[in-house]
Amino acid sequence: MKRRQGWFFFIIFLLTLSIYLLINYPLNLGLDLRGGSQLTLQLIKEEGKVTKSELEAVNSVLDKRVNNLGVSESNLQTLGRDQLILELPGEQNPLDAARILGKTALLEFRTQRVGTSIDLKNLQLQRSKIKNLIDQYLFLDKRSKQEEFLITINSALLEIEKNLDYSSNNKELYGKLIDTKKYISDNISNLFIKTDLSGKDLINAGRRQEQTNNNWEVLLSFSNEGGEKFANITKSIAGTEKLLAIILDGESISEASVGSQFSSTGITGGSATISGNFSAESARELEVQLKGGSLPLPIEIVETNTIGPLLGSKNIIKSLYAAISGLIFVGLFMILNYRILGLVSVISLILYGFFNLALYSLIPVTLTLPGISGLILSIGMAVDANILIFERIREEIKSGNTLIRSIDSGFQRANSSIIDGHITTFVSCFVLFLLGTNFVKGFAATLGIGVAISLFTSLNCSKTILRFFTSYQSLRQKNLYLSEENLLK
């Protein structure tokens, strides 16, 4: 008796825990349910074909960048020999992600060439002007483009290009601004000499807001060897007019002087700070690129697909309708055909649903349409297990056994069949998850979890609930479990 009560309270505890988990840990929804972006990435190699090792190396770097982006449950998989497909659930602006992911992120540290101070100051001045023009353009674009201000921006741009003896071929004003900014940054980079310190010596990157203003700065941490290189470089230019430039993908993003106090030892500690008037978003982008490392090969975004949240919500609603309708019909069939046993089955299935969803949120499992189909199929298996048990119980009742003995014998006789069926299904799920693609893995994962929980609910929960019902004398009548016609046979 105490053992039965223990199982009963344990099931109540699991139900309470499941409800708590579902409230506090929402389910992770995949691209087809939540909406988001799908990018097709093409690897670019000038000579020869992309090798398998190069494809894996690019995959690894992009995977790190995606994780650092903070996109939950993203998916990255290879397509053919030189393409990758990236899915970003919840990301409705694929261009932002593409900008971060597509950059090579080659980090270099360079020291200023002798006799370039005047040229550098002129280029820095023009760069500051072009940054202001870009900010003005973006501010107008977010509100409404006002022609008179656009003309003013264009006139100021022409004056900058005149001083630089340069003119962009881009027809769009914003494109001209970006091209000019890149031209200035490239020219600044050419005024500096490469050193042996690069992104390969970097072990971590972070960001923080500057204390004196609203700008952000990026923090760099070097390896031991990288820290020694940085100390030697800063020692060589400390107290001089030479600046240290930080170059990313050929563009200078920061130039800084080193104080004379570091002339004897250089800047030690193995860390550095990049402060280049970064906004919170631009500092985050740089942090993500540096954390992910350098791409072995450049990539190009060849296709972009966006699934809106509305389409995702429609998929969820349709899936819920299908699942609820199926459960109602199955429940009605079980109750009409098996009476009290059918009611026990329905309660067991409800528990099964809560346990399943709670485990999805705890692991967590990314729920997709194929995953939902795996869940529904596992519900069918759970019902099938109950039918096997109930038919055995009926057979025992027909043979003249008491109700309690029939229940015990029915569960005992059905155990081996249920366990064998679930094990074979679980093995199939394991193979599908091991060898299948993304959506097949989602189906296999939900079905496999469902199979495991189905064993518990069909062999333990159903029996415990049935024992609870039969503890009441009024519910021990055999005609509540079997029709009068079947009892007389």
C-alpha positions as CSV (number, residue, x, y, z in Angstrom):
1,M,0.0,0.0,0.0
2,K,2.8,2.4,1.0
3,R,4.6,1.6,-2.3
4,R,1.5,2.5,-4.3
5,Q,1.1,5.8,-2.5
6,G,4.8,6.5,-3.0
7,W,4.4,6.1,-6.8
8,F,1.2,8.2,-6.8
9,F,2.9,11.2,-5.0
10,F,5.9,10.8,-7.2
11,I,3.8,11.2,-10.3
12,I,2.1,14.3,-8.7
13,F,5.5,15.7,-8.0
14,L,6.6,15.1,-11.6
15,L,3.5,16.8,-12.9
16,T,4.1,19.9,-10.7
17,L,7.7,20.0,-11.7
18,S,6.7,19.8,-15.4
19,I,4.3,22.7,-15.1
20,Y,6.9,24.8,-13.3
21,L,9.5,24.1,-16.1
22,L,7.1,24.9,-18.9
23,I,6.2,28.2,-17.2
24,N,9.8,29.3,-16.4
25,Y,11.6,27.7,-19.4
26,P,9.7,28.3,-22.6
27,L,10.1,25.9,-25.5
28,N,12.7,26.6,-28.1
29,L,11.0,27.0,-31.5
30,G,12.7,26.3,-34.8
31,L,12.9,28.4,-37.9
32,D,9.6,27.0,-39.4
33,L,7.7,27.8,-36.2
34,R,9.3,30.9,-34.8
35,G,10.3,32.6,-38.1
36,G,13.7,33.9,-38.9
37,S,16.3,33.8,-41.7
38,Q,18.0,31.3,-43.8
39,L,21.3,32.2,-45.5
40,T,23.1,30.2,-48.3
41,L,26.8,30.9,-48.1
42,Q,29.2,30.3,-51.0
43,L,32.9,29.7,-50.3
44,I,35.2,31.6,-52.7
45,K,38.5,30.2,-53.7
46,E,40.5,31.7,-56.6
47,E,42.4,28.6,-57.6
48,G,41.4,24.9,-57.3
49,K,38.4,23.4,-55.6
50,V,37.4,23.9,-51.9
51,T,38.8,21.0,-49.9
52,K,36.9,19.1,-47.2
53,S,39.3,20.5,-44.5
54,E,38.8,24.1,-45.7
55,L,35.0,23.6,-45.7
56,E,35.2,22.2,-42.1
57,A,37.4,25.1,-41.0
58,V,35.0,27.7,-42.4
59,N,32.1,25.8,-40.8
60,S,33.9,25.9,-37.4
61,V,34.7,29.6,-37.5
62,L,31.1,30.5,-38.6
63,D,29.7,28.2,-35.9
64,K,31.7,30.2,-33.2
65,R,30.5,33.5,-34.6
66,V,26.9,32.4,-34.7
67,N,27.1,31.2,-31.1
68,N,28.6,34.6,-30.1
69,L,25.8,36.4,-31.9
70,G,23.4,35.0,-29.3
71,V,21.0,33.5,-31.8
72,S,19.3,30.7,-30.0
73,E,19.3,27.3,-31.5
74,S,20.9,28.3,-34.8
75,N,21.7,25.6,-37.3
76,L,24.7,25.4,-39.7
77,Q,25.1,22.6,-42.2
78,T,27.1,21.9,-45.4
79,L,25.5,21.9,-48.8
80,G,27.6,20.1,-51.5
81,R,31.4,20.8,-51.6
82,D,31.5,24.6,-51.3
83,Q,28.3,25.9,-49.7
84,L,26.8,26.2,-46.3
85,I,23.2,26.8,-45.1
86,L,22.8,28.8,-42.0
87,E,19.4,29.0,-40.2
88,L,18.9,31.8,-37.6
89,P,15.5,31.4,-35.8
90,G,14.1,34.7,-34.6
91,E,16.6,36.8,-36.7
92,Q,14.4,38.9,-39.0
93,N,17.2,41.0,-40.4
94,P,19.6,38.6,-42.2
95,L,21.7,41.5,-43.5
96,D,22.9,42.3,-40.0
97,A,24.0,38.7,-39.5
98,A,25.5,38.5,-43.0
99,R,27.6,41.5,-42.3
100,I,29.1,40.0,-39.2
101,L,29.5,36.5,-40.6
102,G,30.8,37.3,-44.0
103,K,33.9,39.3,-42.9
104,T,37.2,37.6,-42.9
105,A,38.1,39.2,-39.5
106,L,41.9,39.2,-40.2
107,L,43.3,41.2,-37.3
108,E,46.7,42.9,-37.6
109,F,48.8,45.3,-35.5
110,R,51.0,47.7,-37.4
111,T,53.4,50.5,-36.5
112,Q,53.4,53.9,-38.3
113,R,55.9,54.5,-41.1
114,V,58.4,57.4,-40.6
115,G,57.4,60.7,-42.2
116,T,53.7,60.0,-42.6
117,S,52.3,62.2,-39.8
118,I,50.9,64.9,-42.0
119,D,49.3,62.5,-44.4
120,L,47.8,60.5,-41.5
121,K,46.3,63.6,-39.8
122,N,44.7,64.6,-43.1
123,L,43.2,61.2,-43.7
124,Q,42.0,61.0,-40.1
125,L,40.3,64.3,-40.5
126,Q,38.5,63.2,-43.7
127,R,37.6,59.9,-42.0
128,S,36.0,61.8,-39.2
129,K,34.0,63.9,-41.6
130,I,32.8,60.9,-43.6
131,K,31.7,59.1,-40.4
132,N,29.6,62.2,-39.5
133,L,28.1,62.2,-43.0
134,I,27.2,58.5,-42.7
135,D,25.5,59.1,-39.3
136,Q,23.5,62.0,-40.8
137,Y,22.4,59.8,-43.7
138,L,21.3,57.0,-41.5
139,F,19.5,59.4,-39.2
140,L,17.6,60.8,-42.2
141,D,16.9,57.3,-43.6
142,K,15.3,56.2,-40.3
143,R,12.9,59.1,-40.4
144,S,12.3,60.3,-43.9
145,K,14.8,61.3,-46.6
146,Q,14.7,65.0,-47.0
147,E,16.1,66.1,-50.3
148,E,17.8,69.4,-49.1
149,F,19.8,67.5,-46.5
150,L,20.7,64.8,-48.9
151,I,22.1,67.5,-51.3
152,T,24.1,68.9,-48.4
153,I,25.5,65.5,-47.6
154,N,26.4,64.9,-51.2
155,S,28.1,68.3,-51.5
156,A,30.2,67.6,-48.4
157,L,31.1,64.2,-49.8
158,L,32.2,65.7,-53.1
159,E,34.5,68.1,-51.1
160,I,36.0,65.2,-49.2
161,E,36.6,63.2,-52.5
162,K,38.2,66.4,-54.0
163,N,40.7,66.6,-51.2
164,L,41.5,62.9,-51.5
165,D,41.7,63.0,-55.4
166,Y,39.2,60.1,-55.4
167,S,35.7,59.5,-56.8
168,S,33.5,56.5,-56.2
169,N,31.7,54.9,-59.1
170,N,28.8,53.9,-56.9
171,K,25.6,55.6,-58.0
172,E,23.8,55.4,-54.6
173,L,24.7,58.1,-52.1
174,Y,25.0,55.7,-49.2
175,G,27.2,53.4,-51.4
176,K,29.5,56.4,-52.2
177,L,29.8,57.2,-48.5
178,I,30.8,53.6,-47.6
179,D,33.2,53.3,-50.6
180,T,34.9,56.6,-49.6
181,K,35.2,55.5,-45.9
182,K,36.8,52.2,-47.1
183,Y,39.2,54.1,-49.4
184,I,40.3,56.3,-46.5
185,S,40.7,53.4,-44.1
186,D,42.8,51.5,-46.7
187,N,45.0,54.5,-47.3
188,I,45.5,54.9,-43.5
189,S,46.5,51.2,-43.3
190,N,49.1,51.7,-46.0
191,L,50.8,54.2,-43.8
192,F,51.6,51.5,-41.3
193,I,54.1,48.6,-41.3
194,K,53.0,45.0,-40.5
195,T,54.3,43.4,-37.3
196,D,54.4,39.7,-36.2
197,L,51.4,40.3,-33.9
198,S,48.1,39.3,-35.4
199,G,44.7,37.8,-34.5
200,K,46.3,34.3,-34.2
201,D,47.8,35.5,-30.9
202,L,44.4,36.4,-29.6
203,I,42.7,34.2,-27.0
204,N,39.6,36.2,-26.1
205,A,37.7,39.5,-26.8
206,G,35.2,41.4,-24.9
207,R,33.6,44.9,-24.7
208,R,32.7,47.5,-22.2
209,Q,31.3,51.0,-22.1
210,E,33.8,53.8,-21.6
211,Q,33.5,55.7,-18.3
212,T,33.9,59.2,-19.7
213,N,31.2,59.0,-22.5
214,N,28.6,56.8,-24.1
215,N,31.2,55.1,-26.5
216,W,32.2,51.5,-26.2
217,E,35.6,49.9,-26.4
218,V,36.7,46.3,-27.3
219,L,39.0,44.4,-24.9
220,L,41.6,42.0,-26.3
221,S,43.4,39.2,-24.4
222,F,46.6,37.7,-25.9
223,S,48.3,34.4,-25.4
224,N,51.6,34.4,-23.5
225,E,53.6,34.7,-26.7
226,G,51.2,37.3,-28.0
227,G,51.6,39.3,-24.8
228,E,55.3,39.3,-25.2
229,K,55.0,40.5,-28.8
230,F,52.6,43.3,-27.8
231,A,55.0,44.4,-25.0
232,N,57.9,44.5,-27.5
233,I,56.0,46.4,-30.1
234,T,54.6,49.1,-27.7
235,K,58.1,49.4,-26.1
236,S,59.6,50.2,-29.6
237,I,57.2,53.1,-30.2
238,A,56.6,54.4,-26.7
239,G,57.3,58.1,-26.3
240,T,57.7,58.7,-30.1
241,E,55.4,60.2,-32.7
242,K,54.7,56.8,-34.1
243,L,51.2,55.3,-33.6
244,L,50.1,51.7,-33.3
245,A,47.3,50.9,-35.7
246,I,44.8,48.0,-35.3
247,I,43.8,46.8,-38.8
248,L,40.7,44.6,-39.4
249,D,40.4,43.1,-42.9
250,G,42.7,45.7,-44.3
251,E,40.9,48.7,-42.8
252,S,42.3,50.7,-39.9
253,I,39.8,50.9,-37.1
254,S,42.0,52.5,-34.4
255,E,45.3,54.3,-34.2
256,A,46.8,55.1,-30.8
257,S,50.0,56.5,-29.3
258,V,52.0,54.8,-26.5
259,G,53.1,56.9,-23.6
260,S,56.7,57.4,-22.6
261,Q,56.1,55.6,-19.3
262,F,56.1,52.3,-21.3
263,S,59.5,53.0,-23.0
264,S,61.3,50.6,-20.7
265,T,59.0,47.6,-20.5
266,G,56.2,48.2,-23.0
267,I,52.6,47.5,-22.2
268,T,52.6,44.3,-20.3
269,G,49.8,42.1,-18.9
270,G,48.8,40.5,-22.2
271,S,45.8,42.7,-22.9
272,A,44.9,45.7,-25.0
273,T,42.0,48.0,-25.6
274,I,40.5,49.2,-28.9
275,S,38.7,52.5,-28.6
276,G,37.4,53.8,-31.9
277,N,34.2,55.6,-31.0
278,F,32.3,52.3,-31.1
279,S,28.6,52.2,-30.5
280,A,27.2,49.2,-28.5
281,E,26.3,47.4,-31.7
282,S,29.5,48.0,-33.6
283,A,31.5,46.9,-30.5
284,R,29.5,43.7,-30.3
285,E,30.0,43.0,-34.0
286,L,33.8,43.4,-33.6
287,E,33.8,41.2,-30.5
288,V,31.9,38.4,-32.3
289,Q,34.3,38.5,-35.3
290,L,37.4,38.4,-33.2
291,K,36.1,35.6,-30.9
292,G,35.2,33.5,-33.9
293,G,38.6,33.9,-35.4
294,S,39.6,34.5,-39.1
295,L,37.8,32.8,-41.9
296,P,40.3,30.6,-43.9
297,L,38.4,31.5,-47.1
298,P,36.1,34.5,-47.9
299,I,32.4,33.7,-48.2
300,E,29.6,35.3,-50.2
301,I,25.9,35.3,-49.4
302,V,24.2,33.9,-52.5
303,E,20.7,33.5,-51.2
304,T,18.6,34.9,-48.3
305,N,15.2,33.6,-47.3
306,T,13.2,35.2,-44.5
307,I,10.3,33.4,-42.7
308,G,8.1,35.9,-40.9
309,P,6.8,35.4,-37.4
310,L,3.2,35.4,-38.8
311,L,3.9,32.3,-40.9
312,G,5.6,30.7,-38.0
313,S,2.6,31.4,-35.7
314,K,0.2,29.9,-38.4
315,N,2.3,26.7,-38.4
316,I,2.1,26.5,-34.6
317,I,-1.7,27.0,-34.6
318,K,-2.2,24.4,-37.4
319,S,0.1,22.0,-35.5
320,L,-1.9,22.6,-32.2
321,Y,-5.2,22.0,-34.0
322,A,-3.9,18.8,-35.4
323,A,-2.5,17.5,-32.1
324,I,-5.5,18.5,-30.0
325,S,-8.0,17.1,-32.5
326,G,-6.0,13.8,-32.7
327,L,-5.9,13.6,-28.8
328,I,-9.7,14.2,-28.5
329,F,-10.5,11.5,-31.1
330,V,-8.1,9.1,-29.5
331,G,-9.5,9.9,-26.0
332,L,-13.1,9.4,-27.1
333,F,-12.3,6.1,-28.8
334,M,-10.4,4.8,-25.7
335,I,-13.2,5.9,-23.2
336,L,-16.0,4.5,-25.4
337,N,-14.2,1.2,-26.0
338,Y,-12.4,0.6,-22.7
339,R,-14.5,2.6,-20.2
340,I,-12.6,3.1,-17.0
341,L,-9.5,1.7,-18.6
342,G,-9.9,4.3,-21.4
343,L,-10.2,7.1,-18.9
344,V,-7.0,5.9,-17.2
345,S,-5.4,6.0,-20.6
346,V,-6.5,9.6,-21.3
347,I,-5.1,10.7,-17.9
348,S,-1.9,8.9,-18.6
349,L,-1.6,10.6,-22.0
350,I,-2.1,14.0,-20.4
351,L,0.7,13.3,-18.0
352,Y,2.8,12.0,-20.9
353,G,2.3,15.3,-22.8
354,F,3.3,17.4,-19.8
355,F,6.4,15.2,-19.1
356,N,7.4,15.3,-22.8
357,L,7.1,19.1,-23.2
358,A,8.9,19.7,-19.9
359,L,11.8,17.6,-21.0
360,Y,11.9,19.5,-24.3
361,S,12.3,22.8,-22.4
362,L,14.8,21.4,-20.0
363,I,17.3,19.7,-22.4
364,P,16.4,22.0,-24.5
365,V,15.0,20.6,-27.7
366,T,14.4,22.9,-30.7
367,L,10.8,22.1,-31.7
368,T,10.2,22.1,-35.5
369,L,7.3,20.8,-37.6
370,P,9.1,17.4,-38.1
371,G,9.7,17.4,-34.3
372,I,6.0,17.9,-33.7
373,S,5.3,15.0,-36.0
374,G,7.7,12.8,-33.9
375,L,5.8,13.9,-30.8
376,I,2.4,13.0,-32.3
377,L,3.8,9.6,-33.4
378,S,5.2,8.9,-29.9
379,I,1.7,9.6,-28.5
380,G,0.4,7.0,-30.9
381,M,2.9,4.5,-29.5
382,A,1.9,5.4,-25.9
383,V,-1.7,4.7,-26.8
384,D,-0.7,1.4,-28.4
385,A,1.1,0.3,-25.3
386,N,-2.0,1.0,-23.2
387,I,-4.2,-1.0,-25.6
388,L,-1.8,-4.0,-25.3
389,I,-2.2,-3.8,-21.5
390,F,-5.9,-3.3,-21.4
391,E,-6.6,-6.2,-23.8
392,R,-4.6,-8.5,-21.5
393,I,-6.6,-7.2,-18.5
394,R,-9.8,-7.9,-20.4
395,E,-8.7,-11.5,-21.2
396,E,-7.9,-12.1,-17.5
397,I,-11.4,-10.7,-16.4
398,K,-13.1,-13.0,-19.0
399,S,-11.2,-16.0,-17.7
400,G,-12.8,-15.4,-14.3
401,N,-10.0,-13.7,-12.3
402,T,-10.7,-11.0,-9.8
403,L,-10.3,-7.4,-11.0
404,I,-7.1,-6.7,-9.0
405,R,-5.5,-10.0,-10.1
406,S,-6.5,-9.3,-13.7
407,I,-4.8,-5.8,-13.6
408,D,-1.6,-7.3,-12.1
409,S,-1.5,-10.1,-14.6
410,G,-2.4,-7.9,-17.5
411,F,0.5,-5.5,-16.9
412,Q,2.9,-8.5,-16.3
413,R,1.9,-10.2,-19.6
414,A,2.1,-7.1,-21.7
415,N,5.5,-5.9,-20.3
416,S,7.8,-7.9,-22.7
417,S,5.8,-6.9,-25.8
418,I,5.8,-3.2,-24.9
419,I,9.5,-3.1,-24.0
420,D,10.6,-5.0,-27.1
421,G,8.5,-2.6,-29.3
422,H,9.9,0.5,-27.6
423,I,13.5,-0.7,-27.8
424,T,13.3,-1.4,-31.6
425,T,11.8,2.1,-32.1
426,F,14.4,3.7,-29.9
427,V,17.2,2.0,-32.0
428,S,15.7,3.4,-35.2
429,C,15.6,6.9,-33.6
430,F,19.2,6.6,-32.7
431,V,20.3,5.7,-36.2
432,L,18.1,8.5,-37.7
433,F,19.6,11.1,-35.3
434,L,23.2,9.8,-36.0
435,L,22.9,9.8,-39.8
436,G,20.1,12.2,-40.6
437,T,20.0,15.9,-41.6
438,N,18.7,18.7,-39.4
439,F,15.0,18.1,-39.7
440,V,15.3,14.3,-39.6
441,K,17.3,14.7,-36.4
442,G,14.5,16.9,-34.9
443,F,12.0,14.1,-35.7
444,A,14.3,11.4,-34.3
445,A,15.0,13.4,-31.1
446,T,11.3,14.1,-30.2
447,L,10.3,10.5,-31.1
448,G,13.2,9.0,-29.1
449,I,12.3,11.1,-26.0
450,G,8.7,10.2,-26.4
451,V,9.5,6.5,-26.6
452,A,11.5,6.7,-23.3
453,I,8.7,8.6,-21.5
454,S,6.0,6.3,-23.0
455,L,7.6,3.3,-21.2
456,F,7.3,5.1,-17.9
457,T,3.8,6.4,-18.3
458,S,2.4,3.1,-19.8
459,L,4.0,0.8,-17.3
460,N,4.0,3.0,-14.2
461,C,1.6,5.9,-14.4
462,S,-1.3,3.9,-15.9
463,K,-0.9,1.2,-13.3
464,T,-0.7,3.7,-10.4
465,I,-3.8,5.6,-11.6
466,L,-5.7,2.4,-12.2
467,R,-4.8,1.2,-8.7
468,F,-6.0,4.6,-7.3
469,F,-9.4,4.1,-9.0
470,T,-9.8,0.5,-7.8
471,S,-9.2,1.6,-4.2
472,Y,-12.8,2.9,-4.3
473,Q,-15.3,0.1,-4.0
474,S,-17.8,1.7,-6.3
475,L,-15.2,1.6,-9.2
476,R,-14.5,-2.1,-8.8
477,Q,-17.5,-3.3,-10.8
478,K,-16.4,-5.5,-13.7
479,N,-19.0,-4.0,-16.0
480,L,-17.1,-0.6,-15.8
481,Y,-14.2,-2.4,-17.5
482,L,-15.9,-4.8,-19.8
483,S,-19.4,-4.8,-21.4
484,E,-22.1,-7.3,-20.1
485,E,-21.9,-9.2,-23.4
486,N,-18.2,-9.8,-23.1
487,L,-18.6,-10.8,-19.5
488,L,-21.0,-13.5,-20.4
489,K,-18.8,-15.0,-23.2
